[in-house]
Amino acid sequence: MNNNPTLGWDLGGAHLKAVLVQGDGRVLQVLQQPCPLWRGIDKLEQAIANVMSSLPTVPQRHAITMTGELADIFPSRDIGVALLAECMSRSLQNKDVRIYAGPSGFVAANSVQAHKQSIASANWHASAAFIAAKIGDGLLADIGSTTADLIMLHHGKPAALGYSDAERLQSEEMVYTGAIRTPVMAVAQQLPFAGEWQRLAAEHFATMADVYRLTGELPECYDMADTADGAGKTEVDSARRLARMAGRDLEDAPMAQWRRLAHAVRSRQLQILQAALERQLSRDLLPEGAPIVGAGAGRFLARELARIMNRNYVDAAELIPAANGSSEWAGVCLPAYAVAWLGVQEAAWH
């Protein structure tokens, strides 16, 4: 096996993730950069430069997957795919750059036009292909900052009903709810408060990061997105934003009351995810004992869903070898690791 390292890239609409992988699959380095792509392609160029400057040596091989083509700076997804591939080629001059096209494998950056439908938002497929190769049968629950992927794995391969974003939204294999950036108003419209049902504002006053700071479940190192009001990320800041969702001020109730409200929002998000998960499991593909595999910044929710569903739980980090203790971060950035791992296996690079 070629022992030259491969750098896997996941081009998201809010974050750029990169994982450097040795030829034996070991993680050498994991990097994540905020990348608000909706503000311009220059944000991606700067994030790429930040990643490259953080590496001890410049790798020659780059495996790329993406979801950033959905950013509204692009007039269409096809154009987004082409412009993101062009940006990566321009930024990684004279390097071997390959773009992941799902079941079609890797294609050269100058060949994306013929594969754009397979390239668009294929990062879930990379993750599912890697996990399936490792465990055979199970269900991948990759719960990120913005979305959750719930992918059946059967006989060592992804067994998804849909492939495109539209198909996966329809099949609920992608649920547009995440542990950080999702607005609270997208999760609940009313909640119990002080013994009554309290309607919530349909405003971007608070996000799920506020909720999980108050429940104590969101690790600070994963909490990279801007807050709804641009203010701080303390418990008090989060409670103030959550109170605003209920048309109230922080001082209207003790902190314990805002924590209870946060747990109520958490319960609603779990209900959304559980319903989608039950739909996948109802396909009856999994043998008894097949696990739910959790990944992403919100994988604490995957662990809770496994408990609720009485399923074994495996953390993706347990399947990722790393000499320097970075398996957990690679599990957060699973598509970037997975696309690098798949790139290592790619015959064209041997």
RODO-2510 file (C-alpha; in nm, 4 decimals, decimal comma):
residues 350
     n   res          X          Y          Z
     1     m     0,0000     0,0000     0,0000
     2     n     0,1235     0,3505    -0,0833
     3     n     0,2339     0,5057     0,2448
     4     n     0,2185     0,8675     0,1279
     5     p    -0,0336     1,0640     0,3350
     6     t    -0,3645     1,1751     0,1830
     7     l    -0,5463     1,4878     0,2969
     8     g    -0,9234     1,4440     0,3046
     9     w    -1,1350     1,7581     0,2677
    10     d    -1,5046     1,8096     0,3474
    11     l    -1,6191     2,1406     0,1992
    12     g    -1,9205     2,2449     0,4027
    13     g    -2,1311     2,5552     0,3893
    14     a    -2,0350     2,6585     0,7432
    15     h    -1,7121     2,4684     0,8184
    16     l    -1,4134     2,3361     0,6287
    17     k    -1,2836     2,0075     0,7680
    18     a    -0,9570     1,8380     0,6771
    19     v    -0,8015     1,5131     0,8009
    20     l    -0,4509     1,3967     0,7124
    21     v    -0,4364     1,0172     0,6861
    22     q    -0,1349     0,7895     0,6561
    23     g    -0,1299     0,5015     0,4057
    24     d    -0,2298     0,2548     0,6777
    25     g    -0,5398     0,4608     0,7643
    26     r    -0,3966     0,6238     1,0778
    27     v    -0,4951     0,9828     1,1475
    28     l    -0,2013     1,2201     1,1539
    29     q    -0,3858     1,5500     1,1981
    30     v    -0,7427     1,6844     1,2126
    31     l    -0,8266     2,0456     1,1317
    32     q    -1,1540     2,2366     1,1248
    33     q    -1,1990     2,5971     1,0153
    34     p    -1,5096     2,8158     1,0263
    35     c    -1,6046     2,8840     0,6645
    36     p    -1,9238     3,0909     0,6129
    37     l    -1,9351     3,0125     0,2428
    38     w    -2,2584     3,2072     0,1930
    39     r    -2,0493     3,5217     0,2424
    40     g    -1,8253     3,4495    -0,0550
    41     i    -1,5836     3,2001    -0,2104
    42     d    -1,2976     3,4021    -0,0585
    43     k    -1,4003     3,2572     0,2808
    44     l    -1,3187     2,9103     0,1474
    45     e    -0,9892     3,0287     0,0002
    46     q    -0,8868     3,1728     0,3366
    47     a    -0,9919     2,8569     0,5226
    48     i    -0,7905     2,6413     0,2797
    49     a    -0,4870     2,8628     0,3354
    50     n    -0,5302     2,8322     0,7128
    51     v    -0,5418     2,4524     0,6885
    52     m    -0,2376     2,4305     0,4651
    53     s    -0,0335     2,6622     0,6870
    54     s    -0,1133     2,4399     0,9873
    55     l     0,0347     2,1251     0,8315
    56     p     0,3950     2,0267     0,9081
    57     t     0,4430     1,9145     0,5470
    58     v     0,2372     1,9710     0,2331
    59     p     0,0710     1,6491     0,1150
    60     q     0,0649     1,5768    -0,2563
    61     r    -0,2629     1,3816    -0,2585
    62     h    -0,5998     1,5389    -0,1826
    63     a    -0,9383     1,3651    -0,1660
    64     i    -1,2362     1,6021    -0,1623
    65     t    -1,6049     1,5759    -0,0838
    66     m    -1,8549     1,8562    -0,0414
    67     t    -2,1917     1,9904     0,0633
    68     g    -2,1029     2,3574     0,0161
    69     e    -2,2527     2,3646    -0,3340
    70     l    -2,5848     2,4317    -0,1560
    71     a    -2,4645     2,7754    -0,0400
    72     d    -2,6859     3,0470    -0,1797
    73     i    -2,3973     3,2337    -0,3410
    74     f    -2,4253     2,9748    -0,6188
    75     p    -2,7193     3,0057    -0,8624
    76     s    -2,7435     2,6251    -0,8831
    77     r    -2,5935     2,3159    -0,7230
    78     d    -2,4231     2,2180    -1,0496
    79     i    -2,2492     2,5540    -1,0707
    80     g    -2,1552     2,5256    -0,7036
    81     v    -1,9888     2,1872    -0,7616
    82     a    -1,7898     2,3257    -1,0546
    83     l    -1,6797     2,6401    -0,8712
    84     l    -1,5794     2,4528    -0,5545
    85     a    -1,3739     2,2038    -0,7568
    86     e    -1,2120     2,4926    -0,9435
    87     c    -1,1322     2,6701    -0,6154
    88     m    -0,9674     2,3593    -0,4701
    89     s    -0,7608     2,3014    -0,7849
    90     r    -0,6502     2,6645    -0,7867
    91     s    -0,5625     2,6626    -0,4167
    92     l    -0,3797     2,3274    -0,4291
    93     q    -0,1634     2,3964    -0,7296
    94     n     0,0457     2,1107    -0,8693
    95     k    -0,1118     1,8592    -0,6314
    96     d    -0,3007     1,5390    -0,7130
    97     v    -0,6605     1,6471    -0,6509
    98     r    -0,9484     1,3990    -0,6756
    99     i    -1,3179     1,4659    -0,6163
   100     y    -1,5402     1,1990    -0,4583
   101     a    -1,8346     1,0981    -0,6772
   102     g    -2,0017     0,8402    -0,4549
   103     p    -2,0462     0,4976    -0,6189
   104     s    -1,8421     0,6220    -0,9176
   105     g    -1,5352     0,6639    -0,6960
   106     f    -1,2914     0,9495    -0,7465
   107     v    -1,2714     1,1731    -1,0525
   108     a    -1,0165     1,4328    -1,1571
   109     a    -1,1009     1,7933    -1,0770
   110     n    -1,1250     1,8744    -1,4479
   111     s    -1,3847     1,5986    -1,4972
   112     v    -1,6497     1,7149    -1,2526
   113     q    -1,8940     1,8270    -1,5233
   114     a    -1,9715     1,4684    -1,6197
   115     h    -2,0178     1,3611    -1,2562
   116     k    -2,1703     1,6669    -1,0911
   117     q    -2,4869     1,4893    -0,9761
   118     s    -2,2825     1,2193    -0,8030
   119     i    -2,0413     1,4731    -0,6497
   120     a    -2,3043     1,7063    -0,5024
   121     s    -2,3426     1,6513    -0,1268
   122     a    -2,1808     1,3070    -0,1410
   123     n    -2,0004     1,3431     0,1916
   124     w    -2,2597     1,1217     0,3643
   125     h    -2,1817     0,8424     0,1176
   126     a    -1,8104     0,8590     0,1982
   127     s    -1,8843     0,8277     0,5707
   128     a    -2,1322     0,5453     0,5193
   129     a    -1,8950     0,3543     0,2881
   130     f    -1,6165     0,3714     0,5468
   131     i    -1,8325     0,2714     0,8442
   132     a    -2,0021    -0,0072     0,6476
   133     a    -1,6630    -0,1491     0,5494
   134     k    -1,5694    -0,1601     0,9178
   135     i    -1,8859    -0,3007     1,0789
   136     g    -2,0845    -0,4684     0,8000
   137     d    -2,4360    -0,4034     0,9338
   138     g    -2,5627    -0,1124     1,1380
   139     l    -2,7014     0,2386     1,1169
   140     l    -2,4829     0,5473     1,0917
   141     a    -2,6182     0,8471     1,2840
   142     d    -2,3886     1,1361     1,1929
   143     i    -2,5365     1,4345     1,3753
   144     g    -2,3501     1,7513     1,2892
   145     s    -2,3929     2,1196     1,3535
   146     t    -2,6730     2,1611     1,0985
   147     t    -2,8019     1,8251     0,9738
   148     a    -2,8291     1,4620     1,0753
   149     d    -2,7537     1,1712     0,8403
   150     l    -2,9288     0,8436     0,9269
   151     i    -2,7915     0,5794     0,6913
   152     m    -2,8606     0,2073     0,6915
   153     l    -2,5530    -0,0126     0,6407
   154     h    -2,6108    -0,3624     0,5067
   155     h    -2,3606    -0,6346     0,4176
   156     g    -2,0685    -0,3917     0,4232
   157     k    -2,2226    -0,1252     0,1980
   158     p    -2,4450     0,1831     0,2348
   159     a    -2,8088     0,0827     0,1908
   160     a    -2,9671     0,4247     0,1498
   161     l    -3,3004     0,4722    -0,0274
   162     g    -3,2013     0,8157    -0,1601
   163     y    -2,8837     0,9715    -0,2938
   164     s    -2,9454     1,3377    -0,3755
   165     d    -3,0384     1,5928    -0,1108
   166     a    -3,3966     1,5993    -0,2408
   167     e    -3,4266     1,2206    -0,2222
   168     r    -3,2665     1,1991     0,1217
   169     l    -3,4882     1,4725     0,2610
   170     q    -3,7849     1,2780     0,1269
   171     s    -3,6683     0,9493     0,2798
   172     e    -3,5612     1,1210     0,6066
   173     e    -3,2116     0,9804     0,5666
   174     m    -3,1108     1,3444     0,6009
   175     v    -3,2924     1,5446     0,8657
   176     y    -3,2259     1,9161     0,8676
   177     t    -3,1620     1,9417     1,2382
   178     g    -2,8283     1,9648     1,4153
   179     a    -2,6683     2,0236     1,7517
   180     i    -2,5269     2,3725     1,6973
   181     r    -2,6509     2,5943     1,4117
   182     t    -3,0160     2,4857     1,3927
   183     p    -3,2520     2,7648     1,5070
   184     v    -3,4672     2,6719     1,8061
   185     m    -3,7720     2,7880     1,6087
   186     a    -3,7104     2,4983     1,3653
   187     v    -3,7387     2,2449     1,6490
   188     a    -4,0316     2,3642     1,8603
   189     q    -4,3224     2,6075     1,8309
   190     q    -4,4467     2,5773     2,1884
   191     l    -4,3010     2,4414     2,5117
   192     p    -4,4100     2,3920     2,8728
   193     f    -4,3123     2,6869     3,0906
   194     a    -4,4237     2,7634     3,4477
   195     g    -4,7103     2,5151     3,4240
   196     e    -4,8478     2,6524     3,0953
   197     w    -4,7897     2,6015     2,7239
   198     q    -4,5728     2,8854     2,5997
   199     r    -4,5752     2,9732     2,2300
   200     l    -4,2323     3,0586     2,0877
   201     a    -4,1291     3,3371     1,8545
   202     a    -4,0630     3,2451     1,4925
   203     e    -3,7363     3,4371     1,5068
   204     h    -3,3686     3,3449     1,4895
   205     f    -3,3133     3,4454     1,8518
   206     a    -3,1490     3,1222     1,9721
   207     t    -2,9865     2,8089     1,8333
   208     m    -2,9477     2,4515     1,9497
   209     a    -2,5976     2,5383     2,0697
   210     d    -2,7680     2,7546     2,3345
   211     v    -2,9792     2,4546     2,4333
   212     y    -2,6848     2,2162     2,4661
   213     r    -2,4717     2,4681     2,6535
   214     l    -2,7513     2,4815     2,9098
   215     t    -2,7843     2,1009     2,9256
   216     g    -2,4059     2,0732     2,9550
   217     e    -2,3697     1,8367     2,6576
   218     l    -2,1905     2,0499     2,3974
   219     p    -1,8101     2,0319     2,4275
   220     e    -1,6596     2,3777     2,4012
   221     c    -1,4116     2,2674     2,1330
   222     y    -1,6983     2,1825     1,8939
   223     d    -1,8808     2,5102     1,9574
   224     m    -1,7377     2,7067     1,6633
   225     a    -2,0430     2,8706     1,5032
   226     d    -2,1512     3,2276     1,5649
   227     t    -2,4304     3,2849     1,8128
   228     a    -2,7643     3,4186     1,6904
   229     d    -2,7004     3,7669     1,8305
   230     g    -2,3225     3,7716     1,7960
   231     a    -2,2833     3,7827     2,1751
   232     g    -2,1065     3,5386     2,4088
   233     k    -2,1382     3,1659     2,4694
   234     t    -2,1734     3,1504     2,8473
   235     e    -2,4694     2,9843     3,0175
   236     v    -2,6095     3,3283     3,0973
   237     d    -2,5783     3,4418     2,7351
   238     s    -2,7485     3,1222     2,6174
   239     a    -3,0286     3,1522     2,8714
   240     r    -3,0898     3,5140     2,7694
   241     r    -3,1304     3,4126     2,4054
   242     l    -3,3582     3,1210     2,4950
   243     a    -3,5716     3,3499     2,7145
   244     r    -3,6142     3,5816     2,4184
   245     m    -3,7650     3,2903     2,2234
   246     a    -4,0408     3,2852     2,4860
   247     g    -4,0869     3,6637     2,4699
   248     r    -3,9212     3,7002     2,8078
   249     d    -3,6095     3,8381     2,9725
   250     l    -3,3467     3,6383     3,1563
   251     e    -3,4490     3,8014     3,4838
   252     d    -3,8083     3,6761     3,4525
   253     a    -3,7183     3,3315     3,5895
   254     p    -3,4356     3,1589     3,7776
   255     m    -3,1603     2,9819     3,5795
   256     a    -3,3089     2,6437     3,6720
   257     q    -3,6230     2,7376     3,4769
   258     w    -3,4219     2,8176     3,1621
   259     r    -3,2372     2,4879     3,1960
   260     r    -3,5715     2,3076     3,2124
   261     l    -3,6791     2,4937     2,8991
   262     a    -3,3572     2,3837     2,7274
   263     h    -3,4272     2,0203     2,8196
   264     a    -3,7759     2,0563     2,6739
   265     v    -3,6262     2,1756     2,3416
   266     r    -3,3799     1,8841     2,3547
   267     s    -3,6726     1,6450     2,3994
   268     r    -3,8447     1,7853     2,0886
   269     q    -3,5311     1,7452     1,8774
   270     l    -3,4879     1,3877     1,9964
   271     q    -3,8491     1,3163     1,8987
   272     i    -3,7798     1,4427     1,5447
   273     l    -3,4683     1,2270     1,5164
   274     q    -3,6293     0,9229     1,6766
   275     a    -3,9203     0,9282     1,4310
   276     a    -3,6787     0,9355     1,1359
   277     l    -3,4660     0,6642     1,2937
   278     e    -3,7686     0,4393     1,3493
   279     r    -3,8584     0,4833     0,9830
   280     q    -3,5132     0,3587     0,8767
   281     l    -3,5130     0,0666     1,1184
   282     s    -3,8603    -0,0378     0,9999
   283     r    -3,6985    -0,1532     0,6739
   284     d    -3,5936    -0,4561     0,8791
   285     l    -3,2484    -0,4876     0,7210
   286     l    -3,0451    -0,5126     1,0397
   287     p    -2,9731    -0,8314     1,2312
   288     e    -3,0256    -0,8435     1,6063
   289     g    -2,7437    -0,6617     1,7821
   290     a    -2,6390    -0,4460     1,4843
   291     p    -2,5302    -0,1134     1,6362
   292     i    -2,6067     0,2505     1,5881
   293     v    -2,2767     0,4221     1,5066
   294     g    -2,2575     0,7809     1,6272
   295     a    -2,0515     1,0555     1,4634
   296     g    -2,0430     1,4329     1,4408
   297     a    -2,0421     1,7130     1,6944
   298     g    -2,3878     1,6012     1,8113
   299     r    -2,3094     1,2341     1,8542
   300     f    -2,4158     1,2579     2,2185
   301     l    -2,7660     1,2587     2,0668
   302     a    -2,6876     0,9423     1,8687
   303     r    -2,5825     0,7738     2,1919
   304     e    -2,9087     0,8788     2,3555
   305     l    -3,1111     0,7553     2,0565
   306     a    -2,9377     0,4163     2,0770
   307     r    -3,0356     0,3970     2,4446
   308     i    -3,3974     0,4896     2,3670
   309     m    -3,4131     0,2355     2,0838
   310     n    -3,2432    -0,0342     2,2932
   311     r    -2,9638    -0,0682     2,0379
   312     n    -2,5935    -0,1227     2,0875
   313     y    -2,3929     0,1968     2,0444
   314     v    -2,0534     0,2327     1,8781
   315     d    -1,8707     0,5641     1,8548
   316     a    -1,7137     0,6273     1,5143
   317     a    -1,3927     0,7267     1,6933
   318     e    -1,3523     0,3632     1,8018
   319     l    -1,3204     0,2634     1,4348
   320     i    -1,0582     0,5252     1,3462
   321     p    -0,6918     0,4513     1,4257
   322     a    -0,4854     0,7461     1,5409
   323     a    -0,1422     0,7565     1,6966
   324     n    -0,1870     1,0969     1,8572
   325     g    -0,5248     1,0702     2,0270
   326     s    -0,7128     1,2530     1,7499
   327     s    -0,9671     0,9759     1,6820
   328     e    -1,2427     1,1704     1,8589
   329     w    -1,1916     1,4778     1,6415
   330     a    -1,1796     1,2568     1,3323
   331     g    -1,5182     1,1194     1,4412
   332     v    -1,6527     1,4755     1,4480
   333     c    -1,5062     1,5346     1,1006
   334     l    -1,6029     1,1876     0,9771
   335     p    -1,6614     1,2681     0,6058
   336     a    -1,3148     1,4248     0,5794
   337     y    -1,1534     1,1197     0,7380
   338     a    -1,3682     0,8795     0,5361
   339     v    -1,2908     1,0408     0,2004
   340     a    -0,9181     1,0282     0,2816
   341     w    -0,9482     0,6622     0,3853
   342     l    -1,1320     0,5832     0,0628
   343     g    -0,8665     0,7735    -0,1278
   344     v    -0,5983     0,5556     0,0306
   345     q    -0,7860     0,2513    -0,1005
   346     e    -0,8281     0,3999    -0,4483
   347     a    -0,6445     0,1836    -0,7002
   348     a    -0,5660     0,4819    -0,9227
   349     w    -0,3391     0,6211    -0,6530
   350     h    -0,1403     0,3023    -0,5934
***
